[in-house]
């Protein structure tokens, strides 16, 4: 195999050293996008366009996001658990019907209705707290 650099090996090495120095200087001026010494720190950036089959994860406006090739930006928040919908309150009145109270009414049924509402509200609050959407 012929020696391609036989006549100018020293100048080629000098050229490569200059290119390495230029690249080092270029890298030294660009701030890092992430740091991971104590967890990942992401620098805010514009949401980029993403090629088909790729996903980009980053930070924008102080929020964690992911964007795919569809262009849909998904802010990454923990999801609260679902809470069962009301069906019928203990008094037998469906949720979308407003009951009127006449001269006589069953106080325990009304109390049961309020307890059912309170149970549902507490389930929602617990779910939001567990998903870090609400402070305890």
C-alpha positions as a Markdown table, in Angstrom:
| # | Residue | x | y | z |
|---|---|---|---|---|
| 1 | Unk | 0.0 | 0.0 | 0.0 |
| 2 | Unk | 1.5 | 3.4 | -1.0 |
| 3 | Unk | 2.4 | 5.9 | 1.8 |
| 4 | Unk | -0.1 | 8.7 | 1.0 |
| 5 | Unk | 1.4 | 11.3 | 3.4 |
| 6 | Unk | 5.1 | 10.6 | 2.9 |
| 7 | Unk | 6.0 | 14.0 | 1.6 |
| 8 | Unk | 3.8 | 16.2 | 3.8 |
| 9 | Unk | 3.3 | 14.2 | 7.0 |
| 10 | Unk | 4.5 | 17.1 | 9.3 |
| 11 | Unk | 2.2 | 19.7 | 7.6 |
| 12 | Unk | -0.7 | 17.3 | 7.8 |
| 13 | Unk | -0.2 | 16.7 | 11.5 |
| 14 | Unk | 0.0 | 20.5 | 12.1 |
| 15 | Unk | -3.2 | 21.0 | 10.1 |
| 16 | Unk | -5.0 | 18.3 | 12.1 |
| 17 | Unk | -3.8 | 19.9 | 15.4 |
| 18 | Unk | -5.2 | 23.3 | 14.2 |
| 19 | Unk | -8.6 | 21.7 | 13.3 |
| 20 | Unk | -8.7 | 20.1 | 16.7 |
| 21 | Unk | -8.0 | 23.4 | 18.5 |
| 22 | Unk | -10.7 | 25.1 | 16.4 |
| 23 | Unk | -13.2 | 22.4 | 17.3 |
| 24 | Unk | -12.3 | 22.6 | 21.0 |
| 25 | Unk | -12.8 | 26.4 | 20.9 |
| 26 | Unk | -16.1 | 26.0 | 19.2 |
| 27 | Unk | -17.4 | 23.5 | 21.7 |
| 28 | Unk | -16.2 | 25.7 | 24.6 |
| 29 | Unk | -18.4 | 28.6 | 23.5 |
| 30 | Unk | -21.6 | 26.6 | 23.2 |
| 31 | Unk | -23.5 | 26.1 | 26.5 |
| 32 | Unk | -24.5 | 22.5 | 27.2 |
| 33 | Unk | -28.1 | 21.6 | 26.8 |
| 34 | Unk | -28.1 | 19.2 | 29.8 |
| 35 | Unk | -26.2 | 18.5 | 33.0 |
| 36 | Unk | -26.6 | 15.4 | 35.1 |
| 37 | Unk | -24.3 | 15.6 | 38.1 |
| 38 | Unk | -27.4 | 15.7 | 40.5 |
| 39 | Unk | -30.2 | 14.8 | 38.1 |
| 40 | Unk | -30.9 | 16.2 | 34.6 |
| 41 | Unk | -31.1 | 19.9 | 34.2 |
| 42 | Unk | -32.6 | 20.8 | 30.8 |
| 43 | Unk | -32.1 | 24.2 | 29.3 |
| 44 | Unk | -35.3 | 25.9 | 27.8 |
| 45 | Unk | -35.4 | 25.7 | 24.1 |
| 46 | Unk | -37.8 | 26.2 | 21.2 |
| 47 | Unk | -39.9 | 23.2 | 20.3 |
| 48 | Unk | -38.2 | 21.7 | 17.2 |
| 49 | Unk | -39.6 | 20.0 | 14.2 |
| 50 | Unk | -39.1 | 16.3 | 14.5 |
| 51 | Unk | -38.5 | 13.8 | 11.6 |
| 52 | Unk | -40.8 | 10.8 | 11.1 |
| 53 | Unk | -40.1 | 8.1 | 13.6 |
| 54 | Unk | -38.4 | 10.4 | 16.1 |
| 55 | Unk | -39.4 | 11.9 | 19.4 |
| 56 | Unk | -37.7 | 15.0 | 21.0 |
| 57 | Unk | -37.8 | 15.5 | 24.7 |
| 58 | Unk | -36.8 | 18.8 | 26.2 |
| 59 | Unk | -37.7 | 21.9 | 28.3 |
| 60 | Unk | -39.7 | 24.9 | 27.1 |
| 61 | Unk | -40.9 | 27.7 | 29.4 |
| 62 | Unk | -39.8 | 25.7 | 32.4 |
| 63 | Unk | -41.9 | 22.8 | 31.5 |
| 64 | Unk | -40.9 | 19.3 | 30.5 |
| 65 | Unk | -42.2 | 18.3 | 27.0 |
| 66 | Unk | -42.1 | 15.6 | 24.3 |
| 67 | Unk | -42.9 | 16.2 | 20.6 |
| 68 | Unk | -43.1 | 13.6 | 17.9 |
| 69 | Unk | -43.2 | 13.8 | 14.1 |
| 70 | Unk | -46.9 | 14.7 | 14.2 |
| 71 | Unk | -45.9 | 18.0 | 15.7 |
| 72 | Unk | -48.2 | 17.6 | 18.7 |
| 73 | Unk | -46.4 | 18.9 | 21.8 |
| 74 | Unk | -47.3 | 17.0 | 24.9 |
| 75 | Unk | -46.5 | 18.6 | 28.2 |
| 76 | Unk | -45.4 | 15.9 | 30.6 |
| 77 | Unk | -47.4 | 16.1 | 33.8 |
| 78 | Unk | -48.3 | 13.2 | 36.1 |
| 79 | Unk | -51.9 | 12.1 | 35.5 |
| 80 | Unk | -54.4 | 12.1 | 38.2 |
| 81 | Unk | -56.3 | 8.8 | 38.7 |
| 82 | Unk | -59.9 | 8.7 | 37.4 |
| 83 | Unk | -62.8 | 9.0 | 39.9 |
| 84 | Unk | -66.0 | 7.1 | 39.3 |
| 85 | Unk | -68.8 | 9.3 | 38.0 |
| 86 | Unk | -72.0 | 9.9 | 40.0 |
| 87 | Unk | -74.7 | 7.6 | 39.1 |
| 88 | Unk | -77.6 | 7.9 | 41.6 |
| 89 | Unk | -77.5 | 9.6 | 44.9 |
| 90 | Unk | -78.7 | 7.6 | 47.9 |
| 91 | Unk | -82.1 | 9.3 | 47.8 |
| 92 | Unk | -82.8 | 7.8 | 44.4 |
| 93 | Unk | -82.6 | 11.1 | 42.5 |
| 94 | Unk | -80.5 | 10.9 | 39.3 |
| 95 | Unk | -77.6 | 13.3 | 39.1 |
| 96 | Unk | -79.1 | 15.5 | 36.4 |
| 97 | Unk | -82.5 | 15.9 | 38.2 |
| 98 | Unk | -83.0 | 18.7 | 40.8 |
| 99 | Unk | -85.2 | 17.5 | 43.6 |
| 100 | Unk | -87.5 | 19.9 | 45.4 |
| 101 | Unk | -88.2 | 19.5 | 49.1 |
| 102 | Unk | -91.8 | 19.7 | 50.2 |
| 103 | Unk | -93.1 | 20.1 | 53.7 |
| 104 | Unk | -91.8 | 16.7 | 54.7 |
| 105 | Unk | -88.5 | 15.2 | 53.7 |
| 106 | Unk | -86.1 | 12.5 | 54.9 |
| 107 | Unk | -83.2 | 14.3 | 56.6 |
| 108 | Unk | -81.1 | 11.1 | 56.5 |
| 109 | Unk | -81.4 | 10.9 | 52.7 |
| 110 | Unk | -80.3 | 14.5 | 52.3 |
| 111 | Unk | -77.4 | 13.8 | 54.7 |
| 112 | Unk | -76.5 | 10.7 | 52.7 |
| 113 | Unk | -76.5 | 12.8 | 49.5 |
| 114 | Unk | -74.0 | 15.2 | 51.0 |
| 115 | Unk | -71.9 | 12.4 | 52.3 |
| 116 | Unk | -71.8 | 10.9 | 48.8 |
| 117 | Unk | -70.8 | 14.2 | 47.3 |
| 118 | Unk | -68.1 | 14.7 | 50.0 |
| 119 | Unk | -66.7 | 11.2 | 49.3 |
| 120 | Unk | -66.4 | 11.9 | 45.6 |
| 121 | Unk | -64.8 | 15.3 | 46.2 |
| 122 | Unk | -62.3 | 13.8 | 48.6 |
| 123 | Unk | -61.5 | 11.1 | 46.1 |
| 124 | Unk | -60.8 | 13.8 | 43.5 |
| 125 | Unk | -58.6 | 15.8 | 45.9 |
| 126 | Unk | -56.6 | 12.7 | 46.9 |
| 127 | Unk | -56.1 | 11.8 | 43.3 |
| 128 | Unk | -54.8 | 15.3 | 42.4 |
| 129 | Unk | -52.5 | 15.3 | 45.5 |
| 130 | Unk | -51.1 | 11.9 | 44.6 |
| 131 | Unk | -50.3 | 13.1 | 41.0 |
| 132 | Unk | -48.6 | 16.2 | 42.4 |
| 133 | Unk | -51.2 | 18.5 | 40.8 |
| 134 | Unk | -52.1 | 19.9 | 44.2 |
| 135 | Unk | -50.3 | 20.5 | 47.5 |
| 136 | Unk | -51.3 | 18.5 | 50.5 |
